[in-house]
Amino acid sequence: MASVTSTKAIFAALAGNSLISVTKFVAAGYTGSSAMLSEAIHSLVDTGNQLLLLYGLRRANKAADSHHPFGYGKELYFWTLIVAILIFAVGAGVSIYEGLHKVMDPTPVTSPIINYIVLGLAIIFESAAWWVAWKELRRSEGTGPILKSIRQSKDPTIFTVLFEDTAALLGLIIALVGIYLTQLLNMPVLDGVASILIGCVLAGTAIFLVIESKGLLVGEAAHPYVVDKLRILLAEQDGVMAVNELLTLHFGPTDILLNASLDFDDSWTADRVEAAVSKAERLIKEAYPGVTRVFLEIRSGERDPKML
């Protein structure tokens, strides 16, 4: 399941985008700006995306059953992929189409002051939502390089909202500059160019999210730091001669499966080994609550070099 912080980021983005979307559609209809219409569609898509992420969180929190013994955590990754597809197909597709239409048949933008006011307010609201998502990412992933933090994050809700908000801010700036240049140079075609650029920003965002969602759906290991600590913890247990293999898999942001093969002292009795294994499982879950399932196999023999 995802953390409360990721839900907070989604609700912040949902509140901002739903209000901004309505305002942009009214402004686009009144002024006839293609860039503003693209931004309105962008905000509408983002609003729907946040609702899908909330639905994904709800589905991911369902308890495991006989048909899904490892739970439904990966549903969150699936709905993140759907969000990325919607950004590409609807957000980017419609924006680029609208921009091309305006380039081929340019029409003047009326009452630009309305666009400036709406875009200025939207930048303020989007910046607030972006800041919430940024803080939640830093809180969960630390203060390392941003791209590395995103690649290592197992909570797609946070980095999806962060990238949506980043794309929204870039789109707003492009729309603002496009409308200004349209009026300054008296070239309505630039409004359409701005719409195309907004579509390209959305397409790039969608492609990145697809790549990240694919990795999570296929199955990613726990953070290397966590894997190393788990290996050390197991190796330090009484009777353990070696950790042959140690495999981890994320079924959700805080739902990790651990499967390890241990080589015990041959002189130990079965009762002592069983007690040691029970102790190791307890220590693992106490130290790392995110490791919800632990499977320890007792096997003497050589380590598999591919799994080291």
C-alpha positions in Angstrom: 0.0 0.0 0.0 1.1 3.6 -0.4 1.8 6.0 2.4 -0.4 8.8 3.7 2.1 11.3 2.3 1.4 10.1 -1.3 -2.3 10.5 -0.8 -1.7 14.0 0.5 0.2 14.9 -2.7 -2.6 13.5 -4.9 -5.4 15.4 -3.0 -3.3 18.7 -3.3 -3.0 18.2 -7.0 -6.6 17.2 -7.5 -7.9 20.3 -5.7 -5.7 22.6 -7.7 -6.3 21.0 -11.1 -10.1 20.7 -10.8 -10.4 24.4 -10.1 -7.9 25.5 -12.7 -9.4 23.3 -15.4 -12.8 25.0 -15.2 -11.2 28.5 -15.2 -9.1 27.7 -18.2 -12.0 26.3 -20.3 -14.0 29.5 -19.6 -11.0 31.7 -20.6 -10.3 29.6 -23.7 -13.9 29.8 -24.8 -14.0 33.6 -24.3 -10.6 34.5 -25.9 -10.3 31.8 -28.5 -6.7 30.9 -27.5 -5.5 27.5 -28.7 -2.7 27.5 -26.1 -5.3 28.2 -23.4 -7.5 25.4 -24.7 -4.6 23.0 -24.6 -3.9 24.0 -21.0 -7.5 23.5 -20.1 -7.4 20.0 -21.6 -4.2 19.4 -19.8 -5.7 20.3 -16.4 -8.8 18.2 -17.1 -6.6 15.2 -17.9 -4.6 15.7 -14.8 -7.8 15.9 -12.7 -8.9 12.6 -14.1 -5.5 11.1 -13.6 -5.5 12.0 -9.9 -8.9 10.3 -9.5 -7.4 7.2 -11.2 -4.4 7.2 -8.8 -6.8 7.4 -5.8 -8.7 4.5 -7.3 -5.5 2.6 -7.7 -4.6 3.3 -4.1 -7.9 1.9 -2.9 -7.6 -1.2 -5.0 -4.0 -1.7 -3.9 -5.1 -1.7 -0.2 -7.4 -4.7 -0.7 -6.5 -7.6 1.5 -4.9 -10.7 -0.1 -7.2 -13.6 -0.9 -7.1 -17.1 -2.5 -6.9 -15.7 -6.0 -4.3 -13.1 -5.2 -2.3 -14.5 -2.3 0.3 -11.7 -2.5 -2.4 -9.0 -2.4 -3.3 -6.3 -4.9 -0.4 -3.9 -4.4 0.6 -4.0 -8.1 -2.7 -2.5 -9.1 -1.3 0.9 -8.2 1.5 0.3 -10.7 -1.1 -0.7 -13.3 -3.2 2.5 -12.8 -0.1 4.6 -13.0 0.6 3.1 -16.4 -3.0 4.0 -17.5 -2.4 7.5 -16.3 0.7 7.7 -18.5 -1.2 6.5 -21.5 -4.0 9.0 -20.9 -1.4 11.8 -20.7 0.1 10.8 -24.0 -3.1 9.9 -25.9 -5.5 12.6 -24.6 -3.3 15.4 -23.2 -0.5 15.4 -25.8 -2.6 14.2 -28.7 -5.4 16.8 -28.4 -2.9 19.6 -27.7 -0.8 18.8 -30.7 -3.9 18.4 -32.9 -5.4 21.7 -31.7 -2.0 23.4 -32.3 -1.7 22.1 -35.8 -5.3 23.2 -36.6 -4.5 26.7 -35.3 -1.2 26.9 -37.3 -3.0 26.0 -40.5 -6.0 28.3 -39.8 -4.7 31.0 -37.4 -7.3 33.2 -35.7 -6.7 36.2 -33.5 -6.7 35.9 -29.7 -9.1 38.3 -28.1 -9.0 39.8 -24.6 -5.5 38.5 -23.8 -5.6 40.1 -20.3 -8.0 37.4 -19.3 -5.5 34.7 -20.4 -2.7 36.5 -18.4 -4.8 36.6 -15.2 -5.9 32.9 -15.5 -2.4 31.7 -16.4 -0.9 33.8 -13.6 -3.3 32.3 -11.0 -2.8 28.8 -12.4 1.0 29.2 -12.0 0.5 30.1 -8.3 -1.8 27.1 -7.7 0.3 24.6 -9.6 3.4 25.8 -7.8 1.8 25.1 -4.5 0.8 21.6 -5.6 4.3 21.0 -7.0 5.9 22.0 -3.7 3.7 19.5 -1.8 4.7 16.7 -4.2 8.4 17.8 -4.0 8.4 17.7 -0.2 6.8 14.3 -0.1 9.4 12.9 -2.6 12.2 14.3 -0.5 10.7 13.0 2.7 10.4 9.5 1.3 13.6 9.3 -0.8 16.1 11.6 0.9 18.1 14.5 -0.5 20.1 12.7 -3.3 19.9 13.7 -7.0 16.3 14.2 -8.1 16.4 11.8 -11.1 18.0 9.1 -9.0 15.4 9.6 -6.3 12.6 9.2 -8.8 14.2 6.1 -10.4 14.6 4.5 -7.0 11.1 5.4 -5.7 8.7 2.6 -5.4 5.7 4.9 -4.8 4.5 6.0 -8.3 1.8 8.3 -6.9 4.4 10.8 -5.7 6.6 11.0 -8.8 3.6 10.8 -11.1 2.1 13.9 -9.4 5.4 15.6 -9.3 6.0 15.1 -13.0 2.4 16.1 -13.9 2.8 19.3 -11.9 6.2 20.0 -13.5 4.7 19.5 -17.0 1.8 21.7 -16.0 4.2 24.5 -14.9 6.2 24.2 -18.1 2.9 24.2 -20.1 1.7 27.3 -18.3 4.9 29.2 -19.1 4.8 28.1 -22.7 1.2 29.2 -23.0 2.0 32.6 -21.4 4.9 33.2 -23.7 3.0 32.0 -26.7 0.0 34.3 -26.1 2.3 37.3 -25.3 4.3 36.8 -28.5 1.1 36.4 -30.5 0.0 39.8 -29.3 3.4 41.5 -29.5 4.2 40.3 -33.0 0.6 40.1 -34.2 1.2 36.5 -35.3 -1.8 34.3 -34.3 0.2 31.3 -35.6 2.4 31.5 -32.5 -0.6 30.6 -30.4 -0.8 27.3 -32.2 2.9 26.7 -32.0 2.6 27.1 -28.2 -0.1 24.5 -28.2 2.1 22.0 -30.1 5.0 22.6 -27.6 2.7 22.0 -24.7 1.7 18.7 -26.4 5.4 17.8 -26.7 6.0 18.4 -23.0 3.1 16.1 -22.2 4.3 13.4 -24.5 7.8 13.5 -22.9 6.2 13.3 -19.5 4.1 10.3 -20.5 7.0 8.4 -22.0 9.0 8.8 -18.8 6.1 7.6 -16.7 5.5 4.6 -19.0 9.2 3.6 -18.6 9.0 3.9 -14.8 5.6 2.1 -14.6 6.9 -0.8 -16.8 9.8 -1.4 -14.4 7.5 -1.5 -11.4 5.0 -3.8 -13.1 7.7 -6.2 -14.3 9.1 -6.3 -10.7 11.8 -4.3 -9.0 14.0 -5.2 -6.1 14.1 -3.3 -2.9 16.5 -0.3 -2.6 20.1 -1.6 -2.7 20.7 -0.1 0.8 17.8 -2.2 2.2 19.1 -5.3 0.4 22.6 -4.9 1.8 21.2 -4.3 5.3 19.0 -7.4 5.1 22.0 -9.5 3.9 24.1 -8.3 6.9 21.3 -8.9 9.3 20.9 -12.5 8.2 24.6 -13.1 8.0 25.0 -12.0 11.6 22.5 -14.6 13.0 23.8 -17.4 15.1 24.5 -20.5 13.2 24.4 -18.9 9.7 27.5 -19.7 7.8 26.6 -17.9 4.6 23.8 -16.2 2.8 23.6 -18.0 -0.5 21.0 -16.0 -2.3 18.8 -13.0 -1.3 16.0 -11.9 -3.5 13.5 -9.1 -3.0 10.5 -7.9 -4.9 8.2 -4.9 -4.5 4.4 -5.8 -4.6 3.7 -2.2 -3.6 5.5 0.9 -2.3 5.6 -0.6 1.3 5.0 -4.3 0.5 8.3 -6.2 -0.1 8.7 -9.9 -0.5 12.0 -11.4 0.8 13.3 -14.8 -0.3 16.7 -15.9 1.1 18.7 -19.1 1.1 20.8 -19.6 4.2 23.7 -22.1 4.9 23.6 -23.1 8.5 26.2 -24.8 10.6 26.0 -28.5 9.9 26.3 -29.3 13.6 23.1 -27.5 14.5 20.0 -29.6 15.2 16.7 -29.0 13.4 15.2 -27.4 16.5 18.0 -24.9 16.8 17.8 -24.0 13.1 14.0 -23.6 13.3 14.4 -21.3 16.3 17.1 -19.3 14.6 14.9 -18.9 11.5 11.9 -17.7 13.5 14.1 -15.2 15.3 15.6 -13.9 12.0 12.1 -13.4 10.5 11.0 -11.5 13.6 14.1 -9.2 13.5 13.6 -8.5 9.8 10.0 -7.4 10.2 10.9 -5.3 13.3 13.8 -3.5 11.5 12.0 -3.2 8.1 8.2 -3.1 8.5 7.9 -2.8 4.7 9.2 -6.4 4.4 5.8 -8.0 4.8 6.6 -11.6 3.6 9.7 -13.5 4.5 10.6 -16.9 3.1 13.9 -18.4 4.4 15.3 -21.5 2.8 17.9 -23.7 4.5 20.3 -25.0 2.0 24.0 -25.8 2.1 26.0 -25.4 -1.0 27.6 -22.9 -3.3 26.3 -19.5 -3.8 24.8 -18.6 -7.2 27.2 -15.9 -8.5 24.4 -14.4 -10.6 22.4 -13.4 -7.5 25.3 -11.8 -5.5 
